[in-house]
Amino acid sequence: MPEPDRQAAPDSRPLRVLVDLNRCQAYAQCCYAAPAHFTIEGREALFYDPAPLAEARADIERARISCPVQAIRVEDPERGVL
């Protein structure tokens, strides 16, 4: 018997994180706010998780708000652009 079609729970769908690397000045405030999702390698190379689970919304939002140059954009499938 086939399994019923189940939709993913709202908090299991990933967010979409975009960082404007032309605007980013490597202040690393996002790394302090959400170290599991943002890291600085070397002097200025930012690495980040472009599709964290929605469960990480609070950390990602804290990182977005902490960016002094507002280089982080977050899209939530449930709420739109944050």
C-alpha positions as CSV (number, residue, x, y, z in Angstrom):
1,M,0.0,0.0,0.0
2,P,1.5,3.4,-1.0
3,E,2.3,5.9,1.8
4,P,0.0,8.9,2.0
5,D,1.3,12.1,0.5
6,R,2.7,14.1,3.4
7,Q,3.7,17.8,3.3
8,A,6.8,18.9,5.1
9,A,6.1,20.6,8.5
10,P,6.5,24.4,8.1
11,D,9.6,24.5,10.3
12,S,11.4,21.8,8.3
13,R,11.6,23.8,5.0
14,P,14.8,25.6,4.6
15,L,15.3,29.4,4.7
16,R,17.1,31.1,1.9
17,V,20.1,33.2,3.0
18,L,21.8,35.6,0.6
19,V,24.8,37.7,1.5
20,D,25.8,40.7,-0.6
21,L,29.5,40.0,-0.7
22,N,30.1,43.4,-2.3
23,R,28.5,45.1,0.7
24,C,30.0,42.8,3.3
25,Q,32.9,44.4,5.2
26,A,33.9,41.3,7.2
27,Y,33.0,42.8,10.6
28,A,32.0,39.2,11.5
29,Q,29.0,40.1,13.6
30,C,27.0,37.4,11.9
31,C,29.7,34.9,13.0
32,Y,29.2,35.8,16.6
33,A,25.4,35.8,16.3
34,A,25.1,32.5,14.4
35,P,28.4,30.6,14.5
36,A,26.9,27.4,13.2
37,H,25.8,29.2,10.0
38,F,28.4,31.9,9.3
39,T,32.3,31.7,9.5
40,I,35.2,33.9,8.4
41,E,38.1,32.0,6.8
42,G,41.4,33.8,6.5
43,R,41.1,37.6,6.6
44,E,37.9,38.3,4.8
45,A,36.4,35.1,3.2
46,L,32.8,34.7,4.5
47,F,31.3,31.2,4.3
48,Y,27.7,30.7,5.2
49,D,24.9,28.2,5.0
50,P,22.6,29.4,2.1
51,A,19.7,27.1,3.1
52,P,19.5,26.6,6.9
53,L,16.5,24.8,8.3
54,A,13.7,27.1,9.4
55,E,14.4,25.8,13.0
56,A,17.5,28.1,12.9
57,R,15.3,31.2,12.2
58,A,16.1,32.9,15.5
59,D,19.9,32.5,15.0
60,I,19.7,33.6,11.3
61,E,17.5,36.6,12.2
62,R,20.0,37.6,14.9
63,A,22.8,37.5,12.4
64,R,20.8,39.5,9.9
65,I,20.0,42.2,12.4
66,S,23.6,42.3,13.7
67,C,25.1,43.1,10.3
68,P,26.2,46.7,10.5
69,V,26.1,47.1,6.7
70,Q,22.8,45.1,6.2
71,A,24.5,42.7,3.8
72,I,22.3,39.7,4.8
73,R,18.9,38.9,3.3
74,V,16.7,36.1,4.5
75,E,13.8,34.6,2.6
76,D,11.4,32.4,4.6
77,P,9.0,30.2,2.6
78,E,6.3,30.9,5.3
79,R,6.8,34.6,5.9
80,G,8.5,36.0,2.7
81,V,11.5,38.3,2.9
82,L,12.7,39.1,6.5
